[in-house]
């Protein structure tokens, strides 16, 4: 008896064979990674690639680093390859196009059912891949979306021993609330790193002026 297969999601060759597909039929599907296929009409999103990358790993694995950042829709530069992290070192192995990391304890969230690094952990992980300014851009974006506060980022970066924590601690010191765009972050950092005073982020200006209309009392 064949096993039903959702062809709108990534699946392994083994799962396809279990569903009764022939080698010829499987050859019509798009290859995302070695042994991982997807129907050609399905649009490949960052989250879908994260899900596909995880299919090659057993145990408690989750998308991490740049893969988690893309799944969380964070503003990062274009980076090659995908990243997964496993909790059990025995499940760590190399696969083409996928960097596999090991972390015995982790903070993990889910995006549409796909396990990914929690925002504060992803920020630290990106410390191994991004420079200071790009990392601040990510931190500002996380704070603006309410996913974490600058204080939470700084606290996690200070307490964790995950690789990237040194860079994350430095960047967290520059993360601010209410930054509306990556360009605002970059301009602010350009000024600060040039030795100029840090500009206030999106200040609010108010005055007590009220319009006056002759013959009408104004409050």
C-alpha positions, 0 to 999 in steps of 0.5 A, a space after each residue: 500500500 502506497 503512502 499518500 504524498 503532499 506534492 505541494 511540499 518538498 519530499 525525499 526520493 524515498 518518500 516518493 518511492 513509498 508513494 508508488 512513484 517510478 524512477 521515471 516519474 520522480 525524474 520529472 520533479 525539481 531537485 532542490 538538494 540531493 535526494 530532495 524533490 519538489 513539484 516544478 510548478 511550486 514556487 520555491 520560497 525561503 521557507 520552502 527551502 528551509 523545509 527541504 534542507 531539513 528533510 535530510 536530517 533526523 532527530 531534532 534539527 532546525 533551520 539556522 543562520 542565514 536560512 533562519 534569517 530568510 525564513 524570518 524575512 530578515 534583511 540580510 545580504 545574499 548569502 550562498 547555501 543553507 544552514 541547519 543545526 542539530 541538537 545531537 552531534 551524531 546527526 551532524 553530517 555534510 550535504 551538498 549546499 547545506 552547512 550543518 552545525 551542532 548545538 546541544 541546547 537551542 532556542 527554536 521557534 516555528 514559522 508555518 510549522 518549520 522549526 527555525 532559530 528563535 530571533 535572538 539566537 538567529 541574531 547571534 548566529 549571523 555574527 559568524 556571517 555578517 559584518 557589524 553594519 549588516 548585523 545592526 540592520 538585522 537587530 534594528 529590524 527585529 526590534 522594529 517588528 517587535 520580535 525582540 527588544 534591544 535589551 533582550 538582544 544584548 542580554 542574550 548575546 551577553 549570556 550565550 556562548 554560541 559562535 558569533 556571540 562576540 560580534 553580536 554583543 558589539 552589534 547589540 550595543 548599536 541596536 535601536 527601537 523605531 528604525 523604519 528601514 535598513 537604509 536608516 540603520 546604515 546612515 546612522 552607523 555611517 555617522 557613528 563609525 565616522 566619530 560623529 554624534 549618534 542621531 536620535 531615531 525618529 524623534 517626535 515633534 509636537 507644538 501647542 499651535 492651534 488654528 484661530 478662526 475669527 468669530 469662533 472660539 478655539 479650545 
